[in-house]
């Protein structure tokens, strides 16, 4: 009987140890599952944050693009307005010339007059003949087309430089000395009805 008691006690201890091992294994599995769940939750959280950041960046990018489009649209509307507005210039012999605002801005005198809002009512140039004014208007229009209205402030292609240089050279070759002197006199003419002088 003592042997049976020993066997029963050993069996009981083995069962208890086995039970403890099972509990420890179950506890270890539960801890691993919990760690796995925490890691998955952290990964999901990181993914959500990354997605939110991506959405914010995309929204910001869309907003920037829309802002750029609006700015470009405003600039185009301004250019269109500028092209629609005209300046009427009259020579001393009554010849009248009309040019768009972009071309007129090539003349320092007309640009100052436009800034003072007096050029849009018409300008009479008392010492400029119709012949000279026609040359000046032609020059301003050609330079406007190649210089984007910047008149020396912007950059343009080498071919545009060549075209403008050729135009200027041909224009000067066509003129006699008296006409050239008249053109230079126009350049130095003070602004009518203003204390400003051309630069």
Rosetta silent file (secondary structure, phi, psi, omega in degrees, C-alpha in Angstrom):
SEQUENCE: XXXXXXXXXXXXXXXXXXXXXXXXXXXXXXXXXXXXXXXXXXXXXXXXXXXXXXXXXXXXXXXXXXXXXXXXXXXXXXXXXXXXXXXXXXXXXXXXXXXXXXXXXXXXXXXXXXXXXXXXXXXXXXXXXXXXXXXXXXXXXXXXXXXXXXXXXXXXXXXXXXXXXXXXXXXXXXXXXXXXXXXXXXXXXXXXXXXXXXX
SCORE:     score description
SCORE:     0.000 S_00000001
   1 L     0.000  -34.739  178.237    0.000    0.000    0.000 S_00000001
   2 H   -63.479  -34.014  179.311    2.820    2.286    0.687 S_00000001
   3 H   -69.623  -35.959  178.091    3.976    1.719   -2.814 S_00000001
   4 H   -68.258  -39.142  178.875    0.533    2.680   -4.100 S_00000001
   5 H   -63.784  -41.214  179.754    0.580    5.816   -1.956 S_00000001
   6 H   -64.810  -42.846 -179.680    3.989    6.711   -3.320 S_00000001
   7 H   -65.689  -40.393 -179.892    2.809    6.142   -6.846 S_00000001
   8 H   -65.374  -41.839 -179.789   -0.348    8.168   -6.192 S_00000001
   9 H   -66.154  -42.490  179.472    1.668   10.995   -4.667 S_00000001
  10 H   -64.785  -42.730  178.781    4.147   10.928   -7.528 S_00000001
  11 H   -62.404  -40.131  179.848    1.305   10.845   -9.997 S_00000001
  12 H   -65.928  -42.976  178.694   -0.340   13.747   -8.180 S_00000001
  13 H   -65.266  -40.931  179.930    2.893   15.727   -8.222 S_00000001
  14 H   -64.448  -40.524  179.387    3.374   14.940  -11.894 S_00000001
  15 H   -65.440  -41.424 -179.952   -0.192   16.001  -12.626 S_00000001
  16 H   -64.514  -44.080 -179.717    0.325   19.222  -10.657 S_00000001
  17 H   -64.750  -41.933  179.077    3.607   19.894  -12.456 S_00000001
  18 H   -64.149  -39.941  178.734    1.983   19.088  -15.783 S_00000001
  19 H   -64.067  -42.581  179.026   -0.912   21.372  -14.888 S_00000001
  20 H   -64.685  -39.859  178.684    1.527   24.145  -13.943 S_00000001
  21 H   -63.512  -41.437  178.878    3.413   23.603  -17.218 S_00000001
  22 H   -63.999  -43.478  179.831    0.142   23.799  -19.135 S_00000001
  23 H   -64.108  -42.728  179.532   -0.834   26.968  -17.288 S_00000001
  24 H   -63.518  -42.895  179.492    2.608   28.486  -17.903 S_00000001
  25 H   -64.316  -42.560  178.986    2.426   27.535  -21.585 S_00000001
  26 H   -64.676  -41.081  179.105   -1.105   28.939  -21.857 S_00000001
  27 H   -64.414  -42.337  179.502    0.008   32.094  -20.062 S_00000001
  28 H   -63.730  -43.197  177.566    3.020   32.397  -22.379 S_00000001
  29 H   -62.716  -41.862 -179.731    0.780   31.919  -25.419 S_00000001
  30 H   -63.179  -42.569  178.738   -1.643   34.521  -24.067 S_00000001
  31 H   -63.058  -43.488  179.134    1.223   36.977  -23.488 S_00000001
  32 H   -63.114  -41.904  177.775    2.527   36.352  -27.013 S_00000001
  33 H   -62.512  -42.191 -180.000   -0.974   36.842  -28.441 S_00000001
  34 H   -64.390  -43.511  177.896   -1.339   40.039  -26.409 S_00000001
  35 H   -61.841  -41.589  179.156    2.066   41.279  -27.634 S_00000001
  36 H   -62.486  -43.160  179.044    1.072   40.377  -31.187 S_00000001
  37 H   -62.794  -42.032  179.106   -2.227   42.267  -30.769 S_00000001
  38 H   -64.231  -42.437  179.934   -0.357   45.302  -29.390 S_00000001
  39 H   -65.226  -40.724  178.137    2.117   45.172  -32.277 S_00000001
  40 H   -64.572  -43.329  179.577   -0.702   44.898  -34.826 S_00000001
  41 H   -62.247  -41.251  178.722   -2.540   47.786  -33.145 S_00000001
  42 H   -64.967  -41.360  178.892    0.662   49.879  -33.223 S_00000001
  43 H   -64.298  -42.004  178.226    1.198   49.025  -36.903 S_00000001
  44 H   -62.908  -42.825  179.460   -2.407   49.927  -37.683 S_00000001
  45 H   -62.197  -44.490  177.549   -1.994   53.186  -35.773 S_00000001
  46 H   -62.158  -41.704  179.932    1.200   54.001  -37.692 S_00000001
  47 H   -62.950  -41.819  178.917   -0.517   53.154  -40.973 S_00000001
  48 H   -64.241  -43.081  178.811   -3.465   55.416  -40.087 S_00000001
  49 H   -62.550  -42.251  178.727   -1.119   58.260  -39.152 S_00000001
  50 H   -63.394  -41.772  178.760    0.804   57.781  -42.390 S_00000001
  51 H   -63.572  -43.380  178.674   -2.458   57.732  -44.345 S_00000001
  52 H   -62.488  -41.343  178.465   -3.647   60.900  -42.583 S_00000001
  53 H   -63.140  -42.980  178.544   -0.324   62.568  -43.345 S_00000001
  54 H   -61.298  -41.945  178.827   -0.603   61.488  -46.985 S_00000001
  55 H   -63.951  -42.868  179.124   -4.142   62.871  -47.128 S_00000001
  56 H   -63.552  -43.239  179.224   -2.975   66.151  -45.567 S_00000001
  57 H   -63.772  -43.349  179.494   -0.068   66.383  -48.012 S_00000001
  58 H   -63.468  -42.362  178.715   -2.370   65.570  -50.931 S_00000001
  59 H   -64.478  -41.766  178.366   -4.903   68.148  -49.739 S_00000001
  60 H   -63.576  -42.476  179.005   -2.127   70.684  -49.303 S_00000001
  61 H   -63.668  -42.811  177.783   -0.792   69.868  -52.752 S_00000001
  62 H   -62.399  -42.205 -179.497   -4.275   70.211  -54.269 S_00000001
  63 H   -63.607  -41.454  177.959   -4.723   73.528  -52.463 S_00000001
  64 H   -63.621  -43.030  179.516   -1.361   74.754  -53.772 S_00000001
  65 H   -63.247  -42.629  178.891   -2.231   73.661  -57.305 S_00000001
  66 H   -63.680  -40.493  179.047   -5.615   75.388  -57.089 S_00000001
  67 H   -63.945  -41.673  177.686   -3.932   78.518  -55.740 S_00000001
  68 H   -63.615  -40.965  178.320   -1.415   78.434  -58.611 S_00000001
  69 H   -63.028  -43.277  179.441   -4.255   77.998  -61.119 S_00000001
  70 H   -62.993  -42.694  179.941   -6.130   80.935  -59.594 S_00000001
  71 H   -63.493  -43.191  178.373   -2.982   83.061  -59.653 S_00000001
  72 H   -64.135  -40.534  178.945   -2.313   82.120  -63.275 S_00000001
  73 H   -63.374  -42.571  177.879   -5.932   82.852  -64.151 S_00000001
  74 H   -62.262  -42.430  179.868   -5.698   86.275  -62.474 S_00000001
  75 H   -63.325  -42.052  178.909   -2.473   87.014  -64.364 S_00000001
  76 H   -64.367  -40.123  178.182   -4.084   85.974  -67.657 S_00000001
  77 H   -64.447  -39.890  177.355   -7.108   88.156  -66.933 S_00000001
  78 H   -62.424  -43.869  178.010   -4.803   91.081  -66.145 S_00000001
  79 H   -61.150  -41.574 -179.307   -2.938   90.515  -69.415 S_00000001
  80 H   -64.683  -43.106  177.690   -6.227   90.331  -71.257 S_00000001
  81 H   -60.385  -43.818 -178.760   -7.398   93.569  -69.629 S_00000001
  82 H   -61.009  -41.691  179.710   -4.080   95.165  -70.488 S_00000001
  83 H   -69.921  -29.830 -179.204   -4.414   94.089  -74.109 S_00000001
  84 H   -74.056  -33.155  179.885   -7.990   95.322  -74.263 S_00000001
  85 L   -75.850  140.016 -178.923   -7.080   98.783  -73.030 S_00000001
  86 E  -124.450  157.724  176.429   -5.686  101.050  -75.686 S_00000001
  87 E  -118.230  130.522  179.492   -3.746  104.266  -75.754 S_00000001
  88 E  -105.473  123.245 -177.715   -4.518  106.841  -78.428 S_00000001
  89 E  -120.377  132.745 -178.080   -1.593  109.039  -79.464 S_00000001
  90 E  -117.525  134.502  179.096   -1.958  112.021  -81.822 S_00000001
  91 L   -81.986  173.449 -179.117    0.878  113.642  -83.745 S_00000001
  92 L   -69.509  -17.354  178.217    1.313  117.393  -84.240 S_00000001
  93 L  -101.723   16.556  172.667   -0.165  117.120  -87.733 S_00000001
  94 L    87.969    0.554  177.874   -3.333  115.375  -86.476 S_00000001
  95 L   -73.719  132.005 -175.899   -2.442  111.763  -87.330 S_00000001
  96 E  -111.417  135.998  178.448   -3.898  109.445  -84.720 S_00000001
  97 E  -127.014  140.150  177.888   -2.457  106.078  -83.680 S_00000001
  98 E  -120.569  134.397  177.391   -3.966  103.528  -81.362 S_00000001
  99 E  -141.328  155.244  179.752   -1.955  100.809  -79.649 S_00000001
 100 E   -72.127  163.647 -175.184   -2.627   98.361  -76.889 S_00000001
 101 H   -61.103  -37.763 -178.846   -1.386   99.044  -73.395 S_00000001
 102 H   -60.957  -42.213  178.819    1.345   96.380  -73.585 S_00000001
 103 H   -69.158  -41.670 -178.297    2.925   98.070  -76.619 S_00000001
 104 H   -62.893  -29.368  179.767    2.538  101.556  -75.118 S_00000001
 105 L   -65.238  -14.740  176.258    4.422  100.463  -71.988 S_00000001
 106 L   -69.235  -19.375  176.443    7.547  100.240  -74.161 S_00000001
 107 L   -94.460  122.912 -179.661    7.624  104.033  -74.156 S_00000001
 108 H   -58.234  -43.202 -178.642    8.865  105.412  -70.856 S_00000001
 109 H   -61.669  -49.038 -179.202    6.797  108.547  -71.346 S_00000001
 110 H   -66.499  -36.449  178.420    3.572  106.647  -72.096 S_00000001
 111 H   -60.916  -46.127  178.135    4.238  104.178  -69.270 S_00000001
 112 H   -62.153  -39.674  179.923    4.519  107.058  -66.772 S_00000001
 113 H   -66.324  -36.425  177.459    1.376  108.612  -68.198 S_00000001
 114 H   -67.920  -39.379  178.284   -0.491  105.302  -67.845 S_00000001
 115 H   -62.968  -30.318  176.888    0.660  104.987  -64.252 S_00000001
 116 L   -89.128    2.071  179.775   -0.795  108.465  -63.685 S_00000001
 117 L    59.673   32.216  177.324   -3.956  107.370  -65.576 S_00000001
 118 L  -110.050   -8.164 -177.330   -3.699  110.228  -68.062 S_00000001
 119 L   -81.247  -22.354 -173.690   -2.686  108.283  -71.179 S_00000001
 120 L   -77.501  -12.473  177.186   -6.009  106.508  -71.666 S_00000001
 121 L   -87.490   -5.428 -177.646   -7.822  109.736  -72.520 S_00000001
 122 L   105.764  141.127 -177.426   -5.514  110.290  -75.484 S_00000001
 123 E  -126.625  132.241  174.111   -2.166  112.004  -75.740 S_00000001
 124 E  -107.118  128.771  179.949   -1.169  114.725  -78.185 S_00000001
 125 L  -107.008  101.565 -170.385    2.536  115.031  -78.876 S_00000001
 126 L   -67.085  -20.592 -178.876    3.079  118.598  -80.107 S_00000001
 127 L  -110.109   12.067 -177.143    6.600  118.151  -81.525 S_00000001
 128 L  -112.046  126.183  178.848    6.145  114.722  -83.133 S_00000001
 129 L   -80.830  165.091  178.748    5.096  114.375  -86.765 S_00000001
 130 H   -61.666  -38.425 -179.439    2.857  111.594  -88.042 S_00000001
 131 H   -62.258  -46.393 -178.626    5.767  109.999  -89.933 S_00000001
 132 H   -69.028  -41.611 -179.786    7.937  109.789  -86.818 S_00000001
 133 H   -64.337  -36.946  177.426    5.062  108.637  -84.620 S_00000001
 134 H   -61.752  -42.409  177.416    4.254  105.851  -87.119 S_00000001
 135 H   -63.239  -44.088 -178.440    7.856  104.612  -86.849 S_00000001
 136 H   -63.935  -42.649 -179.922    7.764  104.773  -83.039 S_00000001
 137 H   -64.789  -42.258  177.916    4.445  102.881  -82.850 S_00000001
 138 H   -60.596  -45.176  178.864    5.759  100.207  -85.239 S_00000001
 139 H   -59.198  -46.764 -178.439    8.904   99.827  -83.130 S_00000001
 140 H   -63.236  -39.892 -179.689    6.880   99.493  -79.904 S_00000001
 141 H   -66.422  -43.815  179.969    4.578   96.872  -81.390 S_00000001
 142 H   -63.547  -45.768 -179.269    7.414   94.700  -82.709 S_00000001
 143 H   -66.705  -33.142  176.262    9.303   94.866  -79.420 S_00000001
 144 H   -61.960  -43.302 -177.230    6.132   94.068  -77.480 S_00000001
 145 H   -64.006  -30.970 -177.409    5.641   90.894  -79.502 S_00000001
 146 H  -101.059  -15.183 -172.831    9.142   89.624  -78.764 S_00000001
 147 H  -114.852   12.814  178.558    9.768   91.009  -75.305 S_00000001
 148 L    50.474   31.036  178.025    6.510   90.078  -73.512 S_00000001
 149 L    74.350    5.108 -176.716    5.990   93.708  -72.596 S_00000001
 150 L   -83.479  -25.129  178.379    9.096   93.628  -70.390 S_00000001
 151 L    47.691   60.659  174.916   11.130   96.008  -72.561 S_00000001
 152 L    95.143  -10.421 -178.470   14.516   94.809  -71.473 S_00000001
 153 L   -89.444  -26.596 -177.761   13.524   93.452  -68.086 S_00000001
 154 L   -97.635  174.779  177.425   12.725   89.901  -69.214 S_00000001
 155 L  -110.269  145.254  176.398   14.797   87.298  -70.951 S_00000001
 156 L  -138.715  171.366 -172.819   14.020   85.935  -74.365 S_00000001
 157 L   -68.875  164.894  178.199   15.478   83.392  -76.722 S_00000001
 158 H   -63.853  -36.262  179.436   18.507   83.882  -78.907 S_00000001
 159 H   -67.509  -35.856  176.596   16.291   83.762  -82.004 S_00000001
 160 H   -66.698  -40.427  176.362   14.121   86.550  -80.570 S_00000001
 161 H   -58.495  -44.825 -179.783   17.283   88.574  -79.902 S_00000001
 162 H   -63.203  -43.975  179.747   18.352   88.029  -83.492 S_00000001
 163 H   -61.611  -46.385 -179.948   14.931   89.000  -84.819 S_00000001
 164 H   -65.414  -42.117  179.257   14.831   92.187  -82.751 S_00000001
 165 H   -61.874  -43.991  178.842   18.397   93.098  -83.668 S_00000001
 166 H   -63.122  -42.469  178.762   17.634   92.565  -87.355 S_00000001
 167 H   -60.969  -48.881 -178.760   14.448   94.644  -87.085 S_00000001
 168 H   -60.917  -43.618 -179.597   16.270   97.480  -85.309 S_00000001
 169 H   -62.910  -46.834  179.483   19.159   97.385  -87.815 S_00000001
 170 H   -62.633  -39.643  179.959   16.820   97.398  -90.815 S_00000001
 171 H   -62.159  -47.250 -178.453   14.785  100.241  -89.326 S_00000001
 172 H   -66.077  -37.978  179.425   17.848  102.420  -88.779 S_00000001
 173 H   -63.127  -31.995 -177.762   19.216  101.629  -92.282 S_00000001
 174 H   -73.894  -20.470 -170.598   15.949  102.821  -93.854 S_00000001
 175 L   -92.665  143.870  173.082   16.074  106.201  -92.156 S_00000001
 176 L   -85.517  172.660 -173.913   17.876  109.291  -93.302 S_00000001
 177 H   -62.972  -40.221 -178.774   19.815  111.414  -90.829 S_00000001
 178 H   -63.367  -40.706  179.179   17.061  114.017  -90.353 S_00000001
 179 H   -66.596  -40.841  176.626   14.508  111.313  -89.490 S_00000001
 180 H   -59.688  -42.853  179.378   16.930  109.720  -87.036 S_00000001
 181 H   -64.341  -40.007  177.074   17.424  113.081  -85.335 S_00000001
 182 H   -62.532  -41.094  178.181   13.625  113.534  -85.162 S_00000001
 183 H   -62.606  -42.669  178.358   13.292  110.072  -83.588 S_00000001
 184 H   -64.965  -34.908  178.256   15.930  110.927  -81.007 S_00000001
 185 H   -65.258  -37.568  177.141   14.117  114.191  -80.267 S_00000001
 186 H   -61.511  -40.926 -179.320   10.930  112.217  -79.579 S_00000001
 187 H   -59.593  -34.339 -176.369   12.886  110.108  -77.116 S_00000001
 188 L   -94.551    1.645 -177.918   13.891  113.233  -75.215 S_00000001
 189 L   -65.628  131.700  177.304   10.494  114.933  -75.299 S_00000001
 190 L   -70.110  159.103  179.615    9.238  115.813  -71.789 S_00000001
 191 L   -66.843  133.299  175.987    5.915  114.453  -70.644 S_00000001
 192 L   -68.174  140.426  175.238    2.990  116.681  -71.582 S_00000001
 193 L    56.592   35.209 -178.624    1.140  118.186  -68.614 S_00000001
 194 L  -157.618  153.257  178.806    3.525  116.602  -66.128 S_00000001
 195 L   -88.513   -2.356  179.914    6.774  117.331  -64.355 S_00000001
 196 L   -76.616  150.013  173.903    8.096  113.826  -65.121 S_00000001
 197 L  -126.732  152.354 -177.976   10.665  113.383  -67.832 S_00000001
 198 L   -63.916  150.673  179.935   11.523  110.224  -69.732 S_00000001
 199 L   -98.678    0.000    0.000   14.352  108.095  -68.453 S_00000001
